[in-house]
Amino acid sequence: MKHLVFTIVLFSLYFSASTQTPCTESFDFSSNSGWTQVGTNVQISNGKLNYLNGATCSSQRRVYRTLDSTLNSGDAWSIKFELYVDSVGQQTGQNMTGVILAALTAGVQDPLNNCPNISCTNYPTGIQDGIMAIYGSPNPGNGLTYYNIKIKDGSAEYTSPRINCNIFKTMLYLHLEKATNNLVTLNIYSDSLYSIHVPNSPVSISSPSSVSHLNTLQHGNVTRGSNYRQFWGFIDNVCLNYPVITSLSDTDKPALNLSIYPNPTSDLLHLKGINTGVVQLFDLTGKMVFIRENEFNLSLGKYTKGIYLLKVSSGSDYFTKKIILK
C-alpha cells in the first residue's frame, strides 16, 4: 500500500500568542485621522472608539474608513478587536440595545440602510453588500443581550444563530472571520489570548458567493430601531488580517476513498480506509501544531471550536474535507 500523508489544516478561530500574525491594518484609535464620523455619540476620543450618551438607534451614529484593499468573495480575512460593554438601554426593565460592532461593507453607506440623511428618514432598504458583527437584544426584551452575524447581499439579509451573552463591565475579545469557502464565523473570548470562548461561542453562517467588493470598515449603531436601544462602552485595538491565504483547496477530491466521521465532532475524529500514514495539524498561519504517524482516531477536544480542513495525500492524489469541531 502507498504511504499516505494526512494533513489537517485547522482554520483556527483564534490566533494564540505564539502564532499571532502581524495585522494587515490595525487601529488603536490614538488618532481619528482617516476616519469619517457620521452623526454623534460614536466617536474617537481618549484612545478609544467610544459609544457615548447611550449612542441610541433611530439615527446614524457611526465612523468609517476605506481599507487599503478590496476584499472579494474568494478572499479569507479576519477582524479582531476588544470590546467593553458598560451598560445598555432599558425598556420596561429589560435590556435593549442595537450595535454594529464591526462591519466590512461595499461602500460608505450605513451598513444596513440606504440612509438619505443623518436621521435616516424612512429607513430605506440598504443595497450595498456587507458582513458585520452585531450586538443586540430581542424585541420585546426578555433580559438577554446577544451577538450574531448579519450579512447583506444587496437588499437581501441573512442572520446567523445568536450567542446569548450578558457580560458587562469586563473586556471581551471578538474575532469575526471569513474563510475562502465563504463560511463566516464569530468568536467571543474572555481572554486576551483569544483562547477561552464565552458560553455559546462561536456561531457561523455561510455567505452568498455574490457578496463581494468589501472596501470599507465601519463601527456604529443599528440605525433602524427605537431610542430604547442604547449602548455605553468602547471598542479598541482593531486588527484586520487579509487576505488569509492557504495552499489547500477546501473541496472534496474523490481520488481517495476515505471515511471521516463524525462531522461535526466535539472530540474524536475517525479516519477509515487507511492503515498507514502521517497526520499533521497546522494552524491558520501554516505553523505545525502536531505530527503523528499511523494514528487515525484523533482526539481534538482540547482544541478550540472551529472549522478544520482535512487533507489526505497520496502521491499526486489527495482528498480534502471540511471538519467542524463544536
N, C-alpha and C positions, 0 to 999 in steps of 0.2 A: 504493500500500500504506500502511496505517496506520503511523504512527511508534510502534514498540513500545518499552516500557521494561522492561528486565530488572532484577530486584532479587535479589541473592543475599544472604541473611541467614546469616551464619556463626554457628552455635551453637558458639562458641569453647569449647575445652576448657581455656582459661586466661583470666585477666584480666591483660593487660600492665600495666606500671606506669602508662602513660598512660591506661588505661581502667579502672583499679581502681575499683570502686564501693564505697560505704560498706557495712559489714556490717549486716544487719538485727539480728543478735545476735552479739556477739563475747565471747570469754573468753580472758584471758591467764593465768588461774589464779593471779592475785595474791591471791585470796581463795577460800575454799571456801563462801562464802555462796551459798545457792540450790541447792547440790549435796547429794545424799544418797549416802552411802558404804555399800556392801553388802559385807561381808567385809573382808578386809585385803589389803595389798600393792598395791592400785591406789588411790592416794590423792593428794590435792592437797597439795603442800608445796614450799617454796622457789620459788614462782612457776611451777611446772610440774605437769602430771599425771604422776606417777611410777609406773612399774611396778617394784616393789621386791622383793628377795629371790627373784627368778625369777618371781613372780606366776603360779604354776602353775595349770594346768587342774585339773579334778576337784572344784572348789568355787567358789562365787561370789566373784569379786573384781572389783568394778565401781563406777562412780559414774554417777549420772543426774541430770537436771534437766528440769523441764517447760518447754516452749517458750512463748513469748508468743502463738503462734498454732497452729492445727491445719492440717496440710498434707494435702490430699486428692488423689485420683487425677489430676485435671486440672491440678494445680499444678506449676510448674517451680521447682526450688530447687538450691542447691549448698552444699557444705561444703568448706572449705579449712582445712588445718592442717599444722603442722610435726611431723615425726616423726624421732626419733633412736633408732636401734637399736644398742644397745651390744653385746648378745650374746643367744644363745638357748640352750635346753637341748640336751642330747645324749643319744642312745640308741645304744649300740654305735658311738660315734664319729660318728654322723650328726646333723645339725641336726634339732631337734624343737621346734616352737612352735605356739601357737594363741591368737590375739589378735583381739578385736573392736575395731578401731581407732576406729571411729565408727559409730554406728547411730542411725537415726531409727525409733522404734517407736510403736505404737498402745497405749501403756501402759507401766507401770514394771516389768513382769516382766523376767526375764532375756531378752535378745534371741532366744535360740534355744530355751530350755526353760521350761516352766511350773514353776519350782522351788518346792517346798513349804518349803524351809529353806535356810540358808546353804550346806550341803553338797550341796544339790540331789539329795536321795535318789532313786534310781532314774531320774533324768534324764527326767521325764515330757515328752512332746512339747509344744512350745510352741504356743500358739493365737492369739497376737497378731500382727498384721501388722508387718513391719519391712523396712527396706532398710539394708544395712550393708557397710562395707569391712572385709575380713578379711586378717589376716597369718597364714600357716600353713605347714605342711610336709607332704609325703606321709607315709603310714603303710603299710609301713615306710619309714623315712627313706632318702633317697638323696643327702643332702648339700645339696639345694636348699631354699630357702625361697621363698614366693610370696605375691602379693597377688591378691585377687579380690573379686567382689561376691557377696553372698548375699542372697536375697530370701525373706521369709516371707509367705505368703498364707494366713493361718490356720495350719493344721497342715502345709500343703504348702511345700516348699522348692525354690528354683531357684538355680543357681550359674553364674556366668559362666566364661569361659576364664580362665587364670591369667597373671599377669605374673611370670615366674620372675626373681628378683632377689636376689642375695646381696650386698647392700651394707650394711656395718656401720661403726659409729663415724664417721658423717658425717650431716649433716642432709638429710632428704628432704622434699619438699613435695607433699602429696597433695590431690587435688581430686576429690571424689565429687559428681556432678551428675545431676539428673533433668530431662529435657525434658518439654514438655507432651504429647508423643506417647508418654510412659511409657518412653522409652529411657533407661536408667541407664548412666552411663559413669564409669569410674575411671581417673584420670590420675595418674602419678607423675613428678615433675620433680626435677632435680638442682640447680635454681637457685631463688632466692627470687622471681624474676620470673615463675615458673610458665611457662617458655617452652621449656625443654630437657627432653624426655622421656628417661627411662631406657629401655634396650632393652626391647622387648615391650610398652611402654605406648602407647596406652591399651587397655582392654578394655571391652566393652559387653554388656548383656543387656536384653531387653525385660521390663518389669514388668507383671504382670497388672493390668488396669484396676480390679480389685476391691481392690487394696492401697491403703488409704486411712486417714484419721484418725490420721496420724502426729503425735504431740504431745510426744514425749519424746526427748531427746538422751542417748545412753549411750556410755560407753567402758569396756572391761574385757577379761577373758579369755574364751576359749571354755570354758564350764563343763564340757561333756562332753569327755572326753579324759583322757589319762594324766598322771601327775605328771612325766613326762619333758618335757611340753610347757611349757617355761618361757620367760620373756621379761624381759630387763632393758633399760630405755630410758625415754623420756618423750615426751609429746605437749605441744605448746604452741601458742598463738595460733590458736585455733579461730575461724573466720569463717563464719557462716551467712548466706546471702543468699536471701531468699524474700519473696513469690513473684517469680520472674523472669518478666516479662510481655513478650510481643511482640505487635504488632498484626497479625501474619500467621498464617494457618492453615497447618498442615503437611499438608493433604490435597490430593490432586490435583484440579484443576479442568479438565474436558475442553473448555472453550470454545475454547481454543487448541490446535492440533495441532502439538506440537513434539517433536523427538527430542533426548534428552540422554544422552550416553554418554562413556566407560564409567562405570559406577556399581556398586561403589566404584571410585575412581580414586586413583592415587598422585601424579598431577601434572596431566596435561591433561584438560580437560573440554570436550567439543564440543557446541555448541548448533546444531541443524539445523532448518530450516523457517522461517528469517527471515534477511533480509539488511540490515536497518537497525534501529537501536535503541541503547539506552544500558544499560550494565552497571554496577551499583553493588554494592560489597561493604561489609557492615556487620558490626560485632562484636555480641556479645550485648547490650550496653548500648544499641544503636542508633546508635553512632558510625560514620560512614562511614570505611572503610579505603581504598577507591579508587573512581573513576568512570571508565568507558571507553565510548567511542562506536563503534558498528559493529565491535566486536571480539567474535567468538563462538567462538574457540578459546582457551580460558583456561588459563593455567598457574598452578596452585595449589600447586605443590610446595614453595614457600618458606614456606607457612603451616603451622601446627601441625596434626597429625592431629585429625580430629574430625567432627562432624555438622554439615552445612550444610542450609539450606533455600533452594531456588531458586524465586524467584517471577518469572513473566513476566507483564507487564501490558500490556493494550491497551484503552484506554478503560475501560469498566466490567468488562471480561472479564479474567481472569487465570488463570495456570497455576502450580501450586506442586509441587515435588518435593523430597523429602529426598535429599541427596547425602552420601556418606561419603568423606572423604579419609583414606586409610590409609597 
